[in-house]
Amino acid sequence: MSSRLKESLNMFTAPRVPVNLMYGCVQGKDAFYARVTSEFYREAMRRHSKFPLIRRLQFGVALCSLPAYFDEYFMMVEAAARRNFKKAERNGYRVQPINFNDYLNDIGAIRASAEVRQGAMPSDYLAGTVQACANPQPQTSTHDYPYFGVIKEGKLVAYAGVLIAGELAMVEHILGHAAYQADGVVPMLFIGIANHLLGHYPAVRYYGYGSYFGAGETMRRFKRKFCFTPHRVAWVLG
């Protein structure tokens, strides 16, 4: 069986889950997060550019169904990811929510630290150009756009931005400094984000990281480490 045919079959046999973005919790109450949520929903429901009969984020969404407690999630991820997390801890790194604008210089250095990641990096990233973030404080725990970072001795070496919309927490942007990757800082970041989600966003049921199908095998393998596996999603705006 060809890999393309196998992928097509897996698309239709993946677990199917409804994900409620809980738009009603911010509609008329929090204009910024209402707009962000509706934009995500429209993008998810947009027709796929190559397969117009399906939606862009309908098949193969890389999701992890979060358990009730962090210790359960920690044991769900692969042993290699757990070892990387503990290695980073031993080396003095910690993961925590950050104010994006407090680390603009470090974020510029992270972006410029590698010319190629999953593809060529944009020229403004390589130039270290960083625009300040103007996201307002959310009015509810059901919707947010927090940033997280891995820090050692005041220096940010990895960061991520996460969309919180009802039952979904989707990692939309994540980068680690190339010089510190071997210390396990990116695995620490993924695991640390899950820990924070479980303690601060009770509505979140699904932890996500983009699409699974269409990614290269190396990236798929990486996603599986943290329990991001392909799902068929029925998006509910709510």
Secondary structure by P-SEA (a helix, b strand, c coil): ccaaaaaaaaaaacbbbbbbccccccccccaaaaaaaaaaaaaaaccccccccccccccccccccccccaaaaaaaccaaaaaaaaaaaaabbbbbbbcccccaaaaaaaaacccccccccccccccbbbbbbbccccccccccbbbbbbbccccccccbbbbbcccccccccccccccccccaaaaaaaaaaaaaaacccccccbbbccccccccaaaaaaaaaacbbbbbcccccc
